[in-house]
Amino acid sequence: MDLEGYPKYLPLKGEEQVIIRPLKATDEAGLLDFFSVLPEQDRLFLREDVTRPEVIQGFVQNIDFDSVMPLLAEHEGKIVGDATLHLTRHGWTRHVGQIRMVVARKFQHRGLGTAMARCLVRHAVSLGLDKLLAEVVDNQIAAKRAFEKLGFKQEAVLRNQVRDIHGVKRNLVILSNDVSHIWETMEAMVADFSPTYGG
């Protein structure tokens, strides 16, 4: 996995700056802090209980960039976003990647999610992937809009597919787009920002 060009510095409204960089083995405490203070609503449908230290420990001790590209957004030394590109090494879906993302409430609706997704799309292009998928629960409006901004389209809705931490069932929305189309959309976003390269 090509990690050149990181960290990237992303200016946000209000003159704040966020650093986007790959996950490191030393991020265990910071990542646990990030997930622990997320509102319950933002943790309802995550695949694992990210408030458990052993889960976060597993993330940082088993980093494998050939299977998962994990990116973090950092502001003033604290993690404020987590985005991952999941890959399949072998089999009939090895041309397809999947993006997952969580952004702190304070940084939602400010372009951070879109910027992190764009970074992952660039990795998908460099790897020669043809298609990207994203899964969101039907009430995760902000996440759905971030992907739609990059040209993702709703492909399917799986009724009662996921169960939140309280046992309530929700519909799972599957979004997809061809990587080439996403790249064209990104290039056409004239009014959008671009993360700058750091030293």
C-alpha positions as CSV (number, residue, x, y, z in Angstrom):
1,M,0.0,0.0,0.0
2,D,1.4,3.4,-1.0
3,L,1.5,5.6,2.1
4,E,3.4,8.5,0.5
5,G,1.9,11.9,0.8
6,Y,0.8,11.6,4.4
7,P,0.1,13.3,6.7
8,K,-2.3,15.6,4.8
9,Y,-3.5,18.9,6.2
10,L,-7.1,19.8,5.7
11,P,-8.4,23.3,6.4
12,L,-12.0,23.5,7.8
13,K,-14.4,26.3,8.2
14,G,-13.5,28.4,11.3
15,E,-9.8,28.3,10.5
16,E,-9.4,24.9,12.1
17,Q,-7.1,22.4,10.6
18,V,-7.3,18.6,10.7
19,I,-4.5,16.1,9.9
20,I,-5.4,13.0,8.0
21,R,-2.9,10.1,8.3
22,P,-2.8,6.3,8.5
23,L,-3.4,4.5,11.7
24,K,-0.3,3.6,13.8
25,A,0.4,1.0,16.5
26,T,0.7,3.9,19.0
27,D,-2.9,5.1,18.4
28,E,-4.5,2.6,20.8
29,A,-5.3,5.1,23.6
30,G,-6.3,7.9,21.3
31,L,-8.6,5.6,19.2
32,L,-10.3,4.2,22.4
33,D,-10.8,7.8,23.6
34,F,-12.4,8.7,20.3
35,F,-14.9,5.9,20.2
36,S,-15.6,6.1,24.0
37,V,-16.9,9.7,23.7
38,L,-18.9,9.2,20.6
39,P,-22.7,9.7,21.3
40,E,-24.5,6.3,21.6
41,Q,-26.5,7.2,18.5
42,D,-23.2,7.2,16.4
43,R,-22.2,3.8,17.9
44,L,-25.5,2.0,17.5
45,F,-24.7,0.2,14.3
46,L,-20.9,-0.2,14.4
47,R,-19.9,-3.8,13.6
48,E,-18.0,-4.2,16.9
49,D,-18.2,-2.8,20.4
50,V,-15.5,-0.2,20.0
51,T,-15.7,0.9,23.6
52,R,-14.0,-2.3,24.6
53,P,-10.2,-1.9,25.0
54,E,-9.5,-5.3,23.6
55,V,-11.3,-4.5,20.4
56,I,-9.2,-1.4,19.8
57,Q,-6.1,-3.3,20.8
58,G,-6.9,-5.8,18.1
59,F,-7.2,-3.0,15.5
60,V,-3.8,-1.4,16.2
61,Q,-1.9,-4.6,16.8
62,N,-3.1,-6.3,13.6
63,I,-2.6,-3.5,11.0
64,D,-2.4,-5.1,7.6
65,F,-2.4,-2.5,4.8
66,D,-2.9,-5.2,2.2
67,S,-6.4,-6.0,3.6
68,V,-7.5,-2.7,5.2
69,M,-6.3,0.9,4.7
70,P,-7.2,2.7,8.0
71,L,-7.1,6.5,8.0
72,L,-7.5,8.8,11.0
73,A,-8.4,12.5,11.3
74,E,-6.7,14.3,14.1
75,H,-7.4,17.8,15.5
76,E,-5.2,19.3,18.2
77,G,-3.8,15.9,19.1
78,K,-7.2,14.2,19.4
79,I,-8.7,11.7,16.9
80,V,-11.9,13.1,15.4
81,G,-12.5,10.7,12.5
82,D,-11.9,7.1,11.4
83,A,-12.2,5.8,7.9
84,T,-11.2,2.5,6.4
85,L,-11.0,0.9,2.9
86,H,-11.5,-2.8,3.1
87,L,-10.0,-5.1,0.4
88,T,-10.4,-8.7,-0.7
89,R,-7.1,-10.2,-1.7
90,H,-8.6,-13.2,-3.5
91,G,-11.8,-14.4,-5.1
92,W,-14.5,-13.0,-7.3
93,T,-14.8,-9.7,-5.4
94,R,-11.1,-8.7,-5.4
95,H,-11.9,-5.9,-7.7
96,V,-14.4,-4.4,-5.1
97,G,-13.5,-2.3,-2.1
98,Q,-15.7,-1.2,0.8
99,I,-15.5,2.1,2.7
100,R,-16.5,2.5,6.3
101,M,-16.4,5.8,8.2
102,V,-17.1,7.5,11.6
103,V,-16.7,11.2,12.2
104,A,-17.0,13.0,15.6
105,R,-20.2,15.1,15.9
106,K,-18.4,18.4,16.0
107,F,-16.8,17.7,12.7
108,Q,-19.8,16.4,10.8
109,H,-21.3,18.5,8.0
110,R,-18.0,20.3,7.6
111,G,-16.6,18.2,4.7
112,L,-14.3,16.0,6.8
113,G,-16.1,12.8,5.9
114,T,-16.1,13.6,2.2
115,A,-12.3,14.5,2.4
116,M,-11.5,11.2,4.1
117,A,-13.6,9.3,1.6
118,R,-11.7,11.0,-1.2
119,C,-8.4,9.9,0.2
120,L,-9.6,6.3,0.2
121,V,-10.9,6.6,-3.3
122,R,-7.4,7.7,-4.4
123,H,-6.0,4.5,-2.8
124,A,-8.7,2.5,-4.6
125,V,-7.6,4.1,-7.9
126,S,-3.9,3.3,-7.2
127,L,-4.8,-0.3,-6.4
128,G,-6.8,-0.7,-9.6
129,L,-10.1,-1.4,-8.0
130,D,-13.2,-1.1,-10.2
131,K,-16.0,-0.6,-7.7
132,L,-16.5,0.7,-4.2
133,L,-19.3,-0.1,-1.8
134,A,-20.6,1.7,1.3
135,E,-23.1,0.5,3.8
136,V,-25.2,2.8,6.0
137,V,-28.2,2.3,8.2
138,D,-31.3,4.1,6.9
139,N,-31.2,6.8,9.5
140,Q,-27.5,7.7,9.0
141,I,-28.4,10.7,6.8
142,A,-25.0,12.6,7.1
143,A,-23.0,9.5,6.1
144,K,-25.3,8.8,3.2
145,R,-25.0,12.3,1.9
146,A,-21.2,12.2,2.2
147,F,-21.1,9.2,-0.1
148,E,-23.7,10.6,-2.5
149,K,-21.6,13.8,-2.8
150,L,-19.0,11.5,-4.4
151,G,-21.5,10.0,-6.8
152,F,-22.5,6.9,-4.9
153,K,-26.0,5.6,-5.7
154,Q,-28.3,3.5,-3.7
155,E,-28.2,-0.1,-5.0
156,A,-30.2,-2.0,-2.5
157,V,-32.0,-1.9,0.8
158,L,-31.9,-4.9,3.1
159,R,-34.9,-4.8,5.4
160,N,-34.2,-5.4,9.1
161,Q,-30.7,-6.4,8.2
162,V,-28.9,-4.9,11.3
163,R,-29.7,-4.8,15.0
164,D,-28.4,-1.9,17.1
165,I,-26.9,-2.3,20.6
166,H,-30.4,-2.2,22.1
167,G,-31.7,-4.9,19.8
168,V,-33.7,-2.7,17.5
169,K,-33.7,-3.8,13.9
170,R,-33.0,-1.3,11.1
171,N,-32.7,-1.3,7.3
172,L,-29.2,-1.4,5.7
173,V,-28.7,0.7,2.7
174,I,-26.0,-0.4,0.2
175,L,-24.5,2.3,-1.9
176,S,-22.1,1.7,-4.8
177,N,-20.2,3.5,-7.6
178,D,-17.6,2.7,-10.2
179,V,-14.2,4.0,-9.1
180,S,-13.8,5.8,-12.5
181,H,-17.1,7.6,-11.9
182,I,-16.1,8.6,-8.4
183,W,-12.8,10.0,-9.7
184,E,-14.6,12.1,-12.3
185,T,-16.9,13.4,-9.6
186,M,-14.0,14.3,-7.4
187,E,-12.2,16.2,-10.3
188,A,-15.4,18.1,-11.0
189,M,-15.8,19.4,-7.4
190,V,-14.3,22.8,-8.2
191,A,-15.8,24.4,-5.2
192,D,-14.6,21.7,-2.8
193,F,-11.3,21.7,-0.9
194,S,-8.4,19.4,-1.4
195,P,-6.2,18.1,1.5
196,T,-2.7,19.5,1.2
197,Y,0.4,17.4,1.5
198,G,2.5,17.5,4.7
199,G,6.2,17.0,5.2
